[in-house]
Amino acid sequence: MKHDDEAHKYYYPVEGRTDGAIGDAIAFIAIILVPAGLYAAWNTVVSWISAFFF
């Protein structure tokens, strides 16, 4: 297929369109879940410490 062919000017192959989509989704979820997990863990630790010492 020639790139200057007018019949295929707007043709994009379906193969490879989702390359990296799973990795991007995992990264997106990790960006949300990791801070939320750290926040929950920190609050748990602080609540234990405050229960022992106060």
Buried (B, 14 or more C-beta within 10 A) or exposed (E): EEEEEEEEEEEEEEEEEEEEEEEEEEEEEEEEEEEEEEEEEEEEEEEEEEEEEE
